[in-house]
């Protein structure tokens, strides 16, 4: 490399914002946290690495669980009492609700253990251990043998997860508990205060928490639900600090972040911001508009579609903020500059010289197929009946099974729970029109194209299909009726498309094998070249530690967002005419009297209650419900969101504005005590 090239290279590298991880950036493997512990202690952390993670003694990891299919939870008592977010428990609360017992609107608080409500199908999983098995796999051990030897005993499961795009592999062993019961949840006007309007927004005033209890058998092991089960006794639970927070205080998140892609090339950033997100946002807007209108007209529909609406809306709003953030930061352009500097370094290395060319070519070949899969997911699979109809097609036509009345009844319960045919018909009309308008014609099943043309258009075809199907109105169906049903036929037309889509069913575009295979070498090259960069593995819903500080941020010129919100902000938004802002009368009464008791703090010379706070921890989806800990490892809050301008942190972390949002544990305890009347729960906690 000539002197001039070296100068250009060093200048380019110095101008790129993400060459090193900032103190607040990163999602670190707990078993390797000793590599970060000195940095953490400089920021104020008081404990040792072994206190965070240990295979041989109780550690903080034993107080953290995977909650359900995609969240985190934490033990707060020696009797299996568990906290997570309200939105993580939302589907469970909805499942237990009815018009007569509307726990979403009214909340629920068990007054005794006997009143704790079992949630069918809900599980929590505890990490038993994690182990680097890279060398074992390289030596020829089979993955299935490693997993089999690690999962002997009831409730054990394991997986081997790739880190750094296959450069390292870790074994994660879990134990799953199957008897989980709802203990308490605030009304949605607290737990989901602000609804979709406030989602991803700061200032935030949401009491996003719910309370569950894990039950076990007499030996403290996993067991199916039984009245004879007893509360699980965790090896560790978190003490709770009510001492308060101030700017600059150390914070640590311990949880299961789901998905980041910090090391992708500009190809992936362009796809996300210019192609994928705009398409998905537009299609979900259409679906949400239809559901929202129907919910506004009927209480039963509002309850039935509450969880569905929330599931659609969460990512919908996140993608909007992500696209804006990536454009504001110029992430794609910075990636290209980074890749240019890398290419200059790699030019003299035979192994790496053409690596980026190969990656660009792989992306170009894969993108049309990945886009087709995403479009299919948002349109065809956005029609609620589709998966139900495909179940009939798959089992009757492909597997040739006899579909008994019991099997059909179970399928109805699974696929048509809380189903509204008018909503589904309206969504299906719109989604099929969008599918046909956006999908390349060669990707559209020929029988579908012909049927739509014969019917006079997509909406007329959908109307005809809904009018003549027996799938939604009759069961059990005979094989003859299944064969003739238009919805089953419609689903069958997509069998080839589904098979093709499964070849692209990966978390991200960059995880498609034709692309990902190049990243293993690319990560090796980056670590050889960019030696100042702190490389942490992308999130993949495995247990991670992230740390930072309590801090606000400058939202705009002259507009600084402070780190704490209070009850005063809730009262300013209170509106009995709007469901998401109509707080309980009991909260209005407490505010009027200012009788806050032990939970009172002073702000601007007046008493109030803390509600939410900001910190600079690096979080992602899956961190919902994660414990937020202080320097002593005490629980100070429950993570539930990021600010809207932070949502691009899955791809680029900007330390100046990336903030996670947590509900202050003092507000959680206040609501339990004064709103829920469940102060007895506090007696089993270690509150400081």
C-alpha positions in Angstrom: 0.0 0.0 0.0 1.5 3.3 -1.0 1.9 6.2 1.4 -0.9 8.2 -0.4 -3.3 5.2 -0.3 -2.6 4.7 3.4 -3.4 8.4 4.1 -6.7 8.1 2.1 -7.5 4.9 3.9 -6.9 6.3 7.3 -8.9 9.4 6.5 -11.9 7.4 5.3 -11.8 5.1 8.3 -11.7 8.0 10.7 -14.8 9.6 9.1 -17.0 6.5 9.6 -19.2 6.7 12.7 -19.6 3.0 13.4 -16.0 1.8 13.4 -16.0 1.3 17.2 -18.6 0.4 19.7 -19.4 3.2 22.1 -19.6 2.5 25.8 -23.4 2.2 25.5 -23.5 0.1 22.4 -23.5 -3.7 22.3 -25.3 -6.8 23.3 -22.7 -9.0 25.0 -22.8 -12.7 25.7 -23.1 -13.2 29.5 -20.6 -16.0 29.7 -18.0 -13.6 28.2 -18.9 -10.6 30.3 -15.6 -10.7 32.0 -14.2 -9.1 28.9 -16.4 -6.1 29.5 -16.5 -6.0 33.3 -13.7 -3.4 33.6 -15.6 -1.0 31.3 -18.8 -1.6 33.3 -17.0 -1.0 36.6 -15.6 2.3 35.2 -19.2 3.3 34.6 -20.2 2.5 38.2 -21.1 -1.2 38.2 -20.4 -2.7 41.7 -20.6 -6.5 41.1 -18.3 -9.1 39.6 -18.6 -10.9 36.3 -19.4 -14.1 38.2 -22.4 -12.4 39.8 -23.8 -11.8 36.3 -23.2 -15.3 34.9 -22.1 -18.5 36.4 -22.5 -22.2 35.5 -21.6 -23.3 39.0 -23.5 -21.0 41.4 -26.6 -18.9 41.4 -26.2 -15.7 39.4 -28.3 -12.9 38.0 -29.0 -15.1 34.9 -31.1 -17.4 37.0 -33.6 -14.6 37.7 -34.2 -14.0 33.9 -36.5 -16.0 31.7 -37.7 -16.2 28.1 -41.3 -15.3 28.4 -43.6 -17.0 25.9 -42.5 -16.8 22.3 -40.6 -13.5 22.1 -40.2 -11.6 25.4 -38.2 -11.5 28.6 -39.3 -11.7 32.2 -37.7 -11.6 35.6 -38.3 -13.2 39.0 -39.0 -10.8 41.9 -39.7 -13.2 44.7 -38.5 -16.6 46.1 -42.0 -17.9 45.2 -41.9 -17.7 41.4 -43.5 -14.2 41.1 -42.6 -12.9 37.7 -42.7 -9.5 36.0 -42.9 -8.8 32.3 -44.5 -6.2 30.1 -48.2 -5.7 29.8 -47.8 -6.0 26.0 -45.9 -9.3 26.5 -48.7 -10.7 28.6 -51.4 -9.1 26.4 -52.4 -12.1 24.4 -52.6 -14.2 27.6 -54.8 -11.5 29.2 -56.9 -11.3 26.1 -57.2 -15.1 26.0 -58.6 -15.1 29.5 -61.0 -12.1 28.8 -64.6 -12.0 27.7 -67.3 -9.4 27.5 -68.4 -10.4 31.0 -64.8 -10.4 32.3 -62.9 -7.8 30.3 -59.5 -8.0 31.9 -58.0 -5.9 29.1 -60.2 -2.9 30.0 -60.6 -3.5 33.7 -57.4 -5.2 34.7 -57.2 -8.2 36.9 -55.7 -8.8 40.4 -55.8 -12.2 42.1 -56.5 -11.7 45.8 -55.0 -15.1 46.7 -53.0 -17.9 45.1 -56.3 -19.7 44.4 -57.4 -16.8 42.1 -54.3 -16.9 39.9 -55.4 -17.9 36.4 -53.7 -20.6 34.4 -52.8 -19.5 30.9 -53.0 -22.5 28.6 -50.0 -22.9 26.4 -47.9 -20.2 28.1 -44.4 -21.2 29.0 -41.2 -19.6 30.5 -37.7 -20.9 29.9 -34.7 -20.5 32.1 -31.1 -20.6 30.6 -29.3 -23.4 32.4 -26.0 -22.8 30.7 -24.3 -21.6 27.5 -21.1 -23.1 26.0 -18.9 -22.4 23.1 -19.0 -25.6 21.0 -17.1 -24.2 18.0 -14.1 -26.5 18.5 -16.3 -29.6 19.2 -18.2 -29.1 15.9 -14.9 -28.6 14.1 -13.6 -31.8 15.6 -16.5 -33.7 14.0 -19.1 -33.9 16.8 -22.6 -33.9 15.4 -24.9 -31.1 16.4 -27.7 -33.5 17.3 -25.4 -35.5 19.6 -24.3 -32.4 21.5 -27.9 -31.4 22.0 -29.1 -34.8 23.0 -26.4 -35.2 25.7 -27.4 -31.8 27.1 -31.1 -32.3 27.3 -31.6 -35.3 29.5 -34.5 -34.8 31.9 -38.0 -33.3 31.9 -38.3 -29.9 30.4 -34.8 -29.5 29.0 -34.3 -28.2 25.5 -31.2 -26.9 23.7 -30.1 -25.2 20.5 -26.8 -24.4 18.9 -26.8 -20.8 17.7 -24.4 -19.3 15.2 -22.5 -16.1 16.2 -20.7 -13.8 13.8 -22.3 -15.5 10.8 -21.0 -19.0 11.6 -17.5 -18.1 12.9 -18.5 -19.3 16.4 -21.2 -21.6 17.7 -22.7 -21.7 21.1 -24.8 -24.3 22.8 -27.8 -22.9 24.9 -29.5 -25.2 27.3 -32.9 -24.2 28.7 -35.4 -25.7 31.1 -39.0 -24.9 30.2 -41.8 -24.5 32.7 -45.4 -25.2 31.5 -47.6 -24.0 34.3 -47.7 -20.2 34.3 -50.5 -18.2 35.8 -51.7 -14.7 35.6 -51.5 -12.9 38.9 -52.2 -9.4 38.0 -52.5 -6.8 35.2 -53.4 -3.2 35.3 -56.2 -2.0 33.1 -55.1 -1.3 29.5 -55.6 2.4 30.2 -52.5 2.1 32.4 -50.7 -1.0 30.8 -51.2 0.3 27.3 -51.7 3.9 28.1 -51.5 5.9 24.8 -52.1 2.9 22.6 -50.6 3.1 19.1 -50.5 6.9 19.3 -47.8 6.9 22.0 -46.1 3.6 20.9 -42.3 4.2 20.3 -42.8 7.8 21.5 -41.2 9.9 24.3 -42.3 11.4 26.6 -44.1 8.1 27.6 -46.5 7.5 30.4 -47.3 3.8 30.0 -47.4 1.4 33.0 -46.3 -1.5 30.7 -46.2 -4.4 33.1 -48.1 -7.5 34.1 -47.5 -10.1 36.8 -47.4 -13.9 36.5 -46.3 -16.8 38.7 -44.5 -19.9 37.6 -45.6 -23.2 39.2 -43.6 -26.4 39.4 -43.9 -29.9 40.8 -42.9 -30.9 44.4 -39.3 -31.3 43.1 -39.2 -27.8 41.7 -39.3 -29.3 38.1 -41.5 -28.5 35.1 -45.0 -29.9 35.2 -48.2 -29.6 33.3 -50.9 -27.6 35.0 -52.2 -29.1 38.1 -53.9 -27.8 41.3 -51.2 -29.7 43.2 -48.3 -27.8 41.7 -46.5 -25.3 43.9 -44.8 -22.0 43.2 -41.4 -22.4 41.5 -38.4 -21.6 43.7 -35.9 -19.7 41.6 -32.2 -20.0 42.4 -32.1 -16.2 42.2 -34.6 -13.3 42.2 -34.0 -9.6 41.9 -34.1 -7.3 44.9 -36.0 -4.1 44.2 -34.6 -0.6 44.6 -36.9 2.3 45.3 -34.1 4.8 45.9 -34.7 6.6 42.7 -32.8 7.5 39.6 -30.7 10.4 38.4 -28.9 11.4 35.2 -25.8 9.4 34.7 -26.7 6.4 36.9 -25.4 3.1 35.6 -28.0 0.8 34.1 -27.9 -2.8 32.8 -30.4 -4.7 30.7 -30.4 -8.5 31.0 -32.6 -10.2 28.4 -33.3 -11.9 25.1 -32.9 -9.3 22.2 -34.3 -10.8 19.0 -32.7 -9.4 15.9 -29.9 -7.0 15.0 -27.8 -6.7 11.8 -25.0 -4.4 12.7 -22.5 -5.7 10.2 -24.5 -5.8 6.9 -23.4 -4.1 3.8 -25.2 -1.1 2.1 -27.1 -3.6 0.0 -29.1 -4.7 3.0 -29.7 -1.2 4.3 -31.0 0.0 0.9 -33.3 -3.0 0.7 -34.7 -2.3 4.2 -35.2 1.5 3.9 -36.1 1.8 0.2 -38.0 -1.5 -0.6 -39.1 -3.7 2.3 -40.2 -1.2 4.9 -42.3 1.1 2.6 -44.1 -2.0 1.2 -44.9 -3.4 4.6 -45.9 -0.1 6.1 -48.4 0.6 3.3 -50.0 -2.9 3.5 -50.3 -2.9 7.3 -51.8 0.6 7.3 -54.6 -0.8 5.1 -55.2 -3.8 7.4 -55.1 -1.6 10.6 -57.6 0.9 9.1 -60.1 -1.9 8.5 -59.7 -3.5 12.0 -59.8 -0.1 13.8 -63.0 0.9 12.1 -64.7 -2.4 13.1 -63.3 -2.2 16.7 -64.8 1.3 17.1 -68.3 0.0 16.5 -68.5 -3.0 18.8 -67.0 -3.9 22.3 -66.8 -7.6 21.6 -64.9 -6.9 18.4 -62.5 -4.5 20.2 -61.7 -7.3 22.7 -61.4 -10.1 20.1 -59.1 -8.1 17.8 -57.1 -6.3 20.5 -54.1 -8.6 20.4 -54.2 -8.9 16.6 -54.3 -5.2 16.2 -51.4 -4.7 18.6 -49.3 -7.4 16.8 -49.8 -5.7 13.4 -49.3 -2.2 14.7 -46.1 -2.7 16.7 -43.8 -3.5 13.8 -45.7 -1.2 11.5 -44.8 1.9 13.6 -41.3 0.6 14.3 -40.5 0.3 10.6 -41.6 3.9 10.0 -39.1 5.2 12.6 -36.4 2.8 11.4 -36.6 4.1 7.8 -36.5 7.7 9.0 -33.6 7.0 11.2 -31.5 5.3 8.6 -32.1 8.1 6.2 -31.3 10.8 8.8 -28.0 9.1 9.7 -27.1 8.4 6.0 -26.4 4.8 7.1 -26.3 3.4 3.6 -23.9 6.1 2.4 -21.6 5.5 5.5 -21.7 1.7 4.8 -20.5 2.4 1.3 -17.7 4.5 2.5 -16.7 1.8 5.0 -16.8 -0.8 2.3 -14.7 1.4 0.0 -12.0 1.7 2.8 -12.2 -2.0 3.3 -11.7 -2.7 -0.4 -8.6 -0.6 -0.4 -7.2 -2.7 2.4 -8.4 -5.9 0.8 -7.0 -5.2 -2.6 -3.7 -6.9 -1.9 -5.2 -9.9 -0.2 -6.1 -12.7 -2.5 -8.7 -14.1 -0.1 -10.6 -10.9 0.3 -9.9 -8.9 -2.8 -13.2 -9.8 -4.6 -15.3 -10.6 -1.5 -17.5 -7.5 -1.7 -18.2 -8.1 -5.4 -19.4 -11.6 -4.6 -21.6 -10.2 -1.8 -23.2 -7.6 -4.1 -23.9 -10.2 -6.7 -25.5 -12.5 -4.2 -27.8 -9.8 -2.9 -28.8 -8.9 -6.4 -29.8 -12.5 -7.1 -31.7 -13.0 -3.9 -33.6 -9.8 -3.4 -36.4 -10.5 -5.9 -37.2 -13.8 -4.2 -36.9 -12.4 -0.7 -39.2 -9.5 -1.6 -41.8 -12.0 -3.0 -41.8 -13.8 0.3 -42.3 -10.7 2.3 -45.0 -9.5 0.0 -46.8 -12.9 0.3 -46.5 -12.7 4.1 -48.1 -9.3 4.3 -50.9 -9.9 1.7 -51.9 -13.5 1.3 -51.0 -14.5 4.8 -52.6 -11.4 6.1 -55.9 -13.0 5.2 -57.0 -14.8 8.4 -58.7 -17.7 6.6 -55.6 -18.6 4.6 -53.7 -20.7 7.1 -56.9 -22.4 8.1 -57.7 -23.3 4.5 -54.1 -24.4 3.9 -54.3 -26.7 6.8 -57.1 -28.5 5.1 -55.3 -28.6 1.8 -52.0 -29.8 3.4 -53.5 -32.6 5.5 -56.2 -33.7 3.1 -54.4 -33.5 -0.3 -50.7 -33.6 0.5 -50.6 -35.9 3.5 -53.8 -37.8 2.7 -55.0 -37.9 6.3 -58.5 -38.5 7.3 -59.7 -35.3 8.9 -61.9 -36.4 11.8 -64.4 -34.1 13.5 -62.0 -33.7 16.5 -59.1 -32.7 14.2 -61.3 -30.2 12.4 -62.6 -28.8 15.7 -59.0 -28.3 17.0 -58.1 -26.6 13.7 -61.0 -24.2 14.1 -59.9 -23.3 17.6 -56.4 -22.7 16.5 -56.9 -20.7 13.3 -60.3 -19.0 13.8 -60.0 -17.8 17.4 -61.7 -14.5 17.8 -62.6 -14.5 14.1 -64.8 -11.9 12.4 -65.7 -12.9 8.9 -66.6 -9.3 7.8 -63.2 -8.0 8.9 -61.4 -10.9 7.1 -63.4 -10.4 3.9 -62.6 -6.7 3.8 -58.9 -7.3 4.4 -58.8 -10.2 1.9 -60.4 -8.0 -0.8 -57.7 -5.3 -0.3 -54.8 -7.7 0.2 -55.5 -9.8 -2.9 -55.7 -6.6 -5.0 -52.4 -5.4 -3.6 -50.8 -8.8 -4.1 -51.8 -8.9 -7.7 -50.8 -5.3 -8.3 -47.3 -5.6 -6.7 -46.2 -9.2 -7.4 -44.4 -9.8 -10.7 -46.9 -11.6 -13.0 -44.6 -14.7 -13.3 -44.8 -15.2 -9.6 -48.6 -15.3 -9.5 -50.1 -18.8 -9.6 -51.7 -19.3 -13.0 -55.0 -20.7 -11.7 -55.4 -17.6 -9.4 -54.8 -15.2 -12.3 -57.4 -17.0 -14.4 -60.0 -17.2 -11.6 -59.6 -13.5 -10.9 -60.0 -12.6 -14.5 -63.1 -14.8 -14.8 -64.7 -13.2 -11.7 -64.1 -9.7 -13.0 -61.4 -8.6 -10.6 -59.8 -9.4 -7.2 -62.6 -8.0 -5.0 -65.3 -9.8 -6.9 -63.3 -13.0 -6.7 -62.9 -12.7 -2.9 -66.6 -11.9 -2.5 -67.5 -15.0 -4.5 -65.1 -17.2 -2.5 -66.5 -16.0 0.9 -70.1 -16.5 -0.3 -69.6 -20.1 -1.4 -67.2 -21.5 1.1 -68.4 -23.9 3.8 -65.1 -23.8 5.6 -66.2 -21.0 7.9 -69.7 -22.1 8.6 -69.8 -25.9 8.7 -67.9 -28.8 10.3 -67.0 -31.5 10.2 -66.6 -31.3 6.4 -66.6 -34.4 4.3 -63.7 -35.0 2.0 -65.9 -34.2 -1.0 -66.8 -30.8 0.5 -63.2 -30.1 1.4 -62.1 -30.9 -2.2 -64.7 -28.6 -3.7 -64.3 -25.7 -1.3 -63.1 -22.5 -3.0 -60.9 -21.5 0.0 -59.1 -24.8 0.1 -58.6 -24.6 -3.7 -57.3 -21.0 -3.3 -54.8 -22.1 -0.6 -53.7 -25.0 -2.8 -52.8 -22.7 -5.6 -50.1 -21.3 -3.4 -48.5 -24.6 -2.5 -45.6 -24.1 -4.9 -45.2 -20.5 -3.7 -45.1 -21.6 -0.1 -42.4 -24.2 -0.8 -40.4 -21.5 -2.6 -40.9 -19.0 0.2 -39.7 -21.5 2.8 -36.3 -21.4 1.1 -36.2 -17.7 2.0 -37.7 -18.0 5.5 -34.9 -16.3 7.4 -34.8 -13.5 10.0 -33.2 -11.1 7.5 -32.3 -10.8 3.9 -28.6 -11.2 4.9 -29.4 -14.6 6.6 -30.4 -16.2 3.3 -27.7 -18.9 2.7 -26.7 -17.6 -0.7 -25.8 -14.3 1.0 -24.9 -15.4 4.4 -22.2 -17.8 3.3 -20.1 -14.7 2.3 -20.5 -13.1 5.7 -18.5 -15.7 7.5 -15.4 -14.6 5.5 -16.4 -11.0 5.7 -16.6 -11.0 9.5 -13.1 -12.7 9.6 -11.8 -10.0 7.3 -13.3 -7.1 9.2 -11.8 -8.4 12.5 -8.4 -8.6 10.8 -8.7 -5.1 9.3 -10.7 -3.0 11.8 -8.8 -3.9 15.0 -10.2 -0.9 17.0 -13.8 -2.0 16.5 -15.5 -3.9 19.4 -17.3 -6.7 17.7 -20.3 -8.1 19.6 -22.5 -10.8 18.0 -25.8 -9.8 16.4 -28.8 -10.5 18.5 -30.6 -13.8 17.8 -33.0 -14.2 20.9 -30.2 -15.5 23.1 -29.4 -14.1 26.5 -27.4 -10.9 26.4 -26.2 -8.1 28.6 -26.3 -4.4 27.6 -25.3 -1.5 29.8 -25.4 2.2 29.7 -26.7 5.1 31.9 -29.9 6.9 32.8 -29.9 9.9 30.4 -32.1 12.1 28.2 -31.3 13.3 24.7 -31.5 16.3 22.4 -34.6 15.6 20.3 -34.2 18.7 18.2 -32.5 22.0 18.3 -33.3 23.6 21.6 -35.5 20.6 22.6 -34.0 18.4 25.3 -36.0 15.4 26.4 -35.3 14.7 30.1 -35.0 11.2 31.4 -38.1 10.9 33.7 -41.9 11.2 33.3 -44.4 11.4 36.1 -48.1 11.0 37.0 -48.6 14.7 36.0 -48.0 13.7 32.4 -50.7 11.0 32.6 -53.2 13.5 34.0 -52.4 15.9 31.2 -53.3 13.3 28.6 -56.3 11.8 30.5 -59.4 11.8 28.3 -62.5 9.8 29.2 -63.7 10.1 25.6 -60.7 8.1 24.2 -60.3 4.5 25.2 -56.4 4.5 25.3 -56.4 7.6 27.5 -59.3 7.0 29.8 -57.5 6.2 33.1 -59.2 4.5 36.1 -61.2 6.8 38.3 -59.2 5.6 41.3 -56.1 7.1 39.7 -57.8 10.5 39.2 -58.9 10.4 42.9 -55.4 9.7 44.1 -54.0 12.5 42.0 -56.6 14.9 43.3 -55.8 14.0 46.9 -52.1 13.8 46.4 -52.2 10.9 48.8 -49.2 9.0 47.3 -47.9 7.5 50.5 -44.5 5.8 50.3 -44.3 6.1 46.5 -44.2 9.9 46.4 -41.3 11.9 45.0 -40.9 15.6 44.6 -40.7 17.4 41.2 -40.6 21.1 40.8 -41.5 21.4 44.5 -44.7 19.3 44.2 -45.4 15.6 45.1 -45.9 13.2 42.2 -45.2 9.6 41.1 -42.4 8.5 38.7 -43.7 6.6 35.7 -41.1 6.0 33.0 -37.4 6.7 32.4 -34.9 6.7 29.6 -31.5 5.1 29.4 -28.8 4.5 26.8 -28.9 0.7 26.8 -28.7 -1.1 23.4 -32.0 -3.0 23.0 -34.1 -4.7 20.4 -37.3 -6.7 20.0 -37.2 -9.5 22.5 -35.9 -7.2 25.2 -39.5 -6.3 26.0 -39.9 -7.2 29.7 -36.2 -7.3 30.4 -35.1 -6.2 33.9 -33.3 -2.9 34.1 -30.8 -3.1 36.9 -28.7 -0.5 38.8 -25.1 -0.7 39.7 -25.8 -3.2 42.6 -27.9 -5.5 40.4 -31.2 -4.3 41.9 -34.3 -4.0 39.8 -35.2 -0.3 39.0 -37.5 -0.8 36.0 -38.8 -3.0 33.2 -37.7 -2.3 29.7 -40.6 -2.0 27.2 -39.7 0.2 24.2 -37.3 2.4 22.3 -37.8 6.0 21.3 -39.0 6.3 17.7 -35.8 7.8 16.6 -33.9 4.9 18.1 -35.5 2.1 16.1 -32.7 2.1 13.4 -30.4 0.8 16.2 -31.0 -2.7 14.9 -28.7 -1.7 12.0 -26.9 1.4 13.3 -26.6 2.5 16.9 -26.5 6.3 17.4 -25.3 7.0 20.9 -26.5 10.6 20.8 -30.2 9.7 20.5 -30.6 5.9 20.9 -32.6 5.4 24.1 -34.6 2.6 25.6 -37.8 3.3 27.5 -38.6 1.6 30.8 -41.4 1.7 33.3 -40.1 2.8 36.7 -40.4 0.0 39.2 -41.8 2.5 41.7 -44.8 3.1 39.4 -45.2 -0.7 39.1 -45.4 -1.1 42.8 -47.6 2.0 43.2 -50.2 0.5 40.7 -50.1 -2.9 42.4 -50.6 -1.3 45.8 -52.9 1.6 45.3 -54.8 0.8 42.0 -54.9 -3.0 42.0 -55.3 -3.4 45.8 -52.7 -6.1 45.6 -50.3 -4.7 48.2 -50.0 -8.2 49.7 -47.7 -9.1 46.8 -45.2 -6.6 48.0 -44.7 -8.7 51.1 -43.0 -11.5 49.2 -40.6 -9.1 47.5 -37.2 -7.8 48.7 -37.9 -4.0 48.5 -35.1 -1.6 49.4 
